[in-house]
């Protein structure tokens, strides 16, 4: 058990000058909360396997859509800014977009030492209603899918 934990930490702890992308395969559960119908409703369910690719030199964090053979930038919306931060322990992505209709908040966090990841997508409306989905995952290193990584965005 300790040997496995050390192997996971060693595999996930990349040096600052990393050149090759890192991929992780994650399993876990989702917690959905909603106040759309005037009361708080919560649901828990297992989520299908998720694969994420971290490309520090390209400043990218992508979720792999295996069925489409594409990479989907985490927390990237058609309009709005997103923040991508790599440190020796954490990889974090966030975006916060407000319109007259609703506010959309997205965050993703991966801990290289523990192998845990968390993703949150939350919609808030001006009248106080909200919907959110939080994924809590445990991840292990995996091979980077063989289709091409998209180029870094400006």
C-alpha positions as CSV (number, residue, x, y, z in Angstrom):
1,X,0.0,0.0,0.0
2,X,2.7,2.5,1.0
3,X,4.7,1.5,-2.1
4,X,1.7,2.2,-4.3
5,X,1.3,5.6,-2.7
6,X,4.9,6.4,-3.2
7,X,4.7,5.3,-6.9
8,X,1.6,7.5,-7.4
9,X,3.3,10.6,-5.9
10,X,6.5,10.0,-7.9
11,X,4.5,9.6,-11.1
12,X,2.4,12.7,-10.5
13,X,5.1,15.0,-9.1
14,X,6.5,16.4,-12.3
15,X,9.4,18.8,-12.4
16,X,8.7,22.5,-13.1
17,X,10.4,22.2,-16.6
18,X,8.0,19.4,-17.7
19,X,7.9,19.0,-21.5
20,X,5.6,16.0,-22.0
21,X,1.9,16.1,-21.1
22,X,0.7,14.0,-18.2
23,X,-2.6,12.1,-18.4
24,X,-4.7,10.8,-15.5
25,X,-7.6,8.4,-15.4
26,X,-10.2,9.3,-12.8
27,X,-13.2,7.6,-11.2
28,X,-15.5,9.0,-8.6
29,X,-19.0,10.4,-7.9
30,X,-21.0,13.5,-8.6
31,X,-23.1,15.6,-6.2
32,X,-25.8,17.6,-7.9
33,X,-27.6,20.4,-6.0
34,X,-30.4,22.6,-7.2
35,X,-32.8,25.2,-5.8
36,X,-34.8,25.5,-9.1
37,X,-38.1,24.4,-7.6
38,X,-38.0,26.4,-4.4
39,X,-36.2,23.9,-2.2
40,X,-32.8,22.3,-2.1
41,X,-32.6,19.0,-4.0
42,X,-29.5,16.9,-3.9
43,X,-28.5,13.8,-5.8
44,X,-25.4,11.6,-5.7
45,X,-24.3,9.2,-8.4
46,X,-21.2,7.5,-9.8
47,X,-19.5,9.1,-12.8
48,X,-18.0,7.3,-15.8
49,X,-14.2,7.2,-16.1
50,X,-12.8,10.6,-16.9
51,X,-9.4,11.2,-18.5
52,X,-7.6,14.5,-18.1
53,X,-4.4,15.7,-19.8
54,X,-2.2,18.3,-18.2
55,X,0.2,20.1,-20.6
56,X,2.1,22.6,-18.5
57,X,4.3,24.0,-21.3
58,X,1.2,24.7,-23.4
59,X,-0.7,26.0,-20.3
60,X,-3.5,23.6,-21.0
61,X,-5.8,21.4,-18.9
62,X,-8.1,19.2,-21.1
63,X,-10.8,16.6,-20.4
64,X,-10.5,13.9,-23.0
65,X,-13.7,13.0,-24.9
66,X,-12.7,9.5,-25.9
67,X,-15.8,8.8,-28.0
68,X,-15.2,12.0,-30.1
69,X,-11.4,11.6,-30.0
70,X,-11.0,15.2,-29.0
71,X,-9.7,17.3,-26.1
72,X,-12.1,19.7,-24.3
73,X,-10.5,22.5,-22.5
74,X,-11.6,22.4,-18.8
75,X,-13.7,25.5,-17.8
76,X,-13.4,27.1,-21.2
77,X,-16.5,28.9,-22.5
78,X,-17.0,30.6,-25.8
79,X,-16.7,34.0,-24.1
80,X,-14.9,34.9,-21.0
81,X,-11.5,34.4,-19.4
82,X,-10.1,31.4,-17.7
83,X,-7.2,31.0,-15.3
84,X,-4.9,28.0,-15.6
85,X,-2.2,27.5,-12.8
86,X,0.4,24.8,-12.4
87,X,2.4,24.5,-9.2
88,X,4.5,21.6,-7.8
89,X,1.5,20.2,-6.0
90,X,-1.7,21.6,-7.5
91,X,-3.1,22.1,-11.0
92,X,-6.0,24.5,-10.9
93,X,-8.4,26.0,-13.6
94,X,-11.2,28.5,-13.0
95,X,-13.5,30.7,-14.9
96,X,-16.4,33.0,-13.8
97,X,-18.7,34.5,-16.4
98,X,-21.6,36.7,-15.6
99,X,-24.4,37.8,-17.9
100,X,-27.8,39.5,-17.3
101,X,-29.4,36.0,-17.2
102,X,-27.0,34.0,-15.0
103,X,-23.5,33.7,-13.6
104,X,-21.5,30.6,-14.5
105,X,-18.7,29.5,-12.2
106,X,-16.3,26.6,-13.1
107,X,-13.4,25.3,-11.2
108,X,-11.1,22.3,-11.4
109,X,-8.4,21.2,-9.0
110,X,-6.0,18.3,-9.2
111,X,-3.6,17.4,-6.4
112,X,-0.5,15.7,-7.7
113,X,0.4,14.4,-4.2
114,X,-2.9,12.7,-3.3
115,X,-4.2,11.9,-6.9
116,X,-7.5,13.6,-6.0
117,X,-9.4,15.8,-8.4
118,X,-12.5,18.0,-8.0
119,X,-14.5,19.7,-10.6
120,X,-17.4,22.2,-10.0
121,X,-19.8,23.8,-12.4
122,X,-22.3,26.2,-10.9
123,X,-25.0,28.3,-12.4
124,X,-26.5,31.2,-10.3
125,X,-29.5,33.3,-11.3
126,X,-30.2,36.8,-10.1
127,X,-33.2,35.7,-8.0
128,X,-31.0,33.4,-5.8
129,X,-31.7,30.1,-7.5
130,X,-28.7,27.9,-8.4
131,X,-27.7,24.6,-9.9
132,X,-24.3,23.0,-9.3
133,X,-22.6,19.7,-10.0
134,X,-19.4,18.7,-8.2
135,X,-17.3,15.8,-9.2
136,X,-15.0,14.2,-6.6
137,X,-12.5,11.9,-8.2
138,X,-9.5,9.7,-7.4
139,X,-7.0,9.6,-10.3
140,X,-4.1,7.4,-11.4
141,X,-1.5,8.1,-14.2
142,X,-2.4,6.7,-17.6
143,X,-1.2,7.1,-21.2
144,X,-1.8,10.3,-23.1
145,X,-4.3,9.5,-25.9
146,X,-2.7,9.3,-29.3
147,X,-4.7,11.9,-31.1
148,X,-3.1,15.3,-31.4
149,X,-3.2,17.8,-28.7
150,X,-4.7,21.2,-29.8
151,X,-2.3,24.1,-30.0
152,X,-2.2,26.6,-27.1
153,X,-4.8,29.2,-27.1
154,X,-4.0,32.9,-27.1
